[in-house]
C-alpha cells in the first residue's frame, strides 16, 4: 500500500491510495471489493468516500492492485487520518501517516 497526494484546487487535494486486495474466498467464490467498504477518516471531519464508486469481484486465490482516489481538504493532516476498511463484520483502520509515498513512475 502507498499514498500519493497532489493539489487539486486551492482548498482540496487528490489523495490516491494504491491498494493490493487479496481474495479470502474459498474455491469458486469471490471476495467483494467495493467503494462502500472504504473511507478516509480524521478527527473533526465527516468520513470521506472514494471519489468514484466501484464494485469489483476478486476471485479465490487472486490479488488485485487498485488505485483508489479520494478528494480531501488541503488542510487534512495525514498524521491524524486513517483508511477505514469495512469487510462484513470486520473493521480495520490503517494510519495514513505510516504509508510510504508512491514511488511508481
Buried (B, 14 or more C-beta within 10 A) or exposed (E): EBBBBEEBEEEBBBBBBBBEBEBEBEEEEBBBBBBEBBBBBBEEBEEBBBBEEEEEBBBBEEEBEBEBBBBBEEEBEBEBBBBBBEEEEEEEEBEBEEBEEBEEE
